[in-house]
Amino acid sequence: MSPGEPYFHVELDAATDPVQLTARGELDAASAVALTERLDEAHETGKAIELHLAGVTFIDSSGLRVIAAELSRAQSTGLPFSVASASDPVRRIFEVTGFTDVIAG
């Protein structure tokens, strides 16, 4: 990562059931690809997927598109997908866009 470049990291724990993905940093057009790649890896396990966004400090429409695409994929594959946690900035965007029912609990 270059100095001044927004930070984003997503960890995958495939040993759990559901598979845990934990994202941290800014989820935007530049980092949405990394989340998509990790979601693809998670799908290879054949288990349900739980996405943790408590460490995400910013999300834009690119990040929302990745989550919407994953929700659609979950419906078509039958593999459950949920957002287990979300930071305040993510919750605000979810509220504005109608995604609040995606967050578990």
FENRA-V900552 format. One record per residue. N is the residue number from 1. RES is the residue in one letter. SS is DSSP state (H for helix, E for strand, C for the rest). NEAR is the number of other ideal C-beta (glycine too) atoms within 10 Angstrom. Layout:
{{N & RES & SS & NEAR} {N & RES & SS & NEAR}}
This chain:
{{1 & M & C & 9} {2 & S & C & 4} {3 & P & C & 4} {4 & G & C & 5} {5 & E & C & 10} {6 & P & C & 13} {7 & Y & C & 10} {8 & F & E & 23} {9 & H & E & 13} {10 & V & E & 24} {11 & E & E & 12} {12 & L & E & 17} {13 & D & E & 13} {14 & A & C & 14} {15 & A & C & 8} {16 & T & C & 12} {17 & D & C & 10} {18 & P & C & 18} {19 & V & E & 24} {20 & Q & E & 17} {21 & L & E & 24} {22 & T & E & 19} {23 & A & E & 25} {24 & R & E & 17} {25 & G & E & 17} {26 & E & E & 18} {27 & L & E & 28} {28 & D & C & 15} {29 & A & C & 11} {30 & A & C & 13} {31 & S & C & 25} {32 & A & H & 21} {33 & V & H & 12} {34 & A & H & 16} {35 & L & H & 22} {36 & T & H & 16} {37 & E & H & 12} {38 & R & H & 21} {39 & L & H & 21} {40 & D & H & 11} {41 & E & H & 14} {42 & A & H & 25} {43 & H & H & 17} {44 & E & C & 9} {45 & T & C & 16} {46 & G & C & 9} {47 & K & C & 15} {48 & A & C & 16} {49 & I & E & 24} {50 & E & E & 21} {51 & L & E & 28} {52 & H & E & 20} {53 & L & E & 27} {54 & A & E & 15} {55 & G & E & 17} {56 & V & E & 25} {57 & T & E & 16} {58 & F & E & 16} {59 & I & E & 27} {60 & D & C & 15} {61 & S & H & 13} {62 & S & H & 16} {63 & G & H & 23} {64 & L & H & 18} {65 & R & H & 13} {66 & V & H & 21} {67 & I & H & 23} {68 & A & H & 14} {69 & A & H & 13} {70 & E & H & 24} {71 & L & H & 15} {72 & S & H & 11} {73 & R & H & 15} {74 & A & H & 16} {75 & Q & H & 11} {76 & S & H & 8} {77 & T & H & 11} {78 & G & C & 7} {79 & L & C & 18} {80 & P & C & 12} {81 & F & E & 23} {82 & S & E & 18} {83 & V & E & 25} {84 & A & E & 17} {85 & S & E & 18} {86 & A & E & 24} {87 & S & C & 18} {88 & D & H & 9} {89 & P & H & 15} {90 & V & H & 25} {91 & R & H & 18} {92 & R & H & 12} {93 & I & H & 20} {94 & F & H & 20} {95 & E & H & 11} {96 & V & H & 9} {97 & T & H & 14} {98 & G & C & 8} {99 & F & C & 19} {100 & T & H & 12} {101 & D & H & 8} {102 & V & H & 19} {103 & I & E & 17} {104 & A & C & 11} {105 & G & C & 6}}
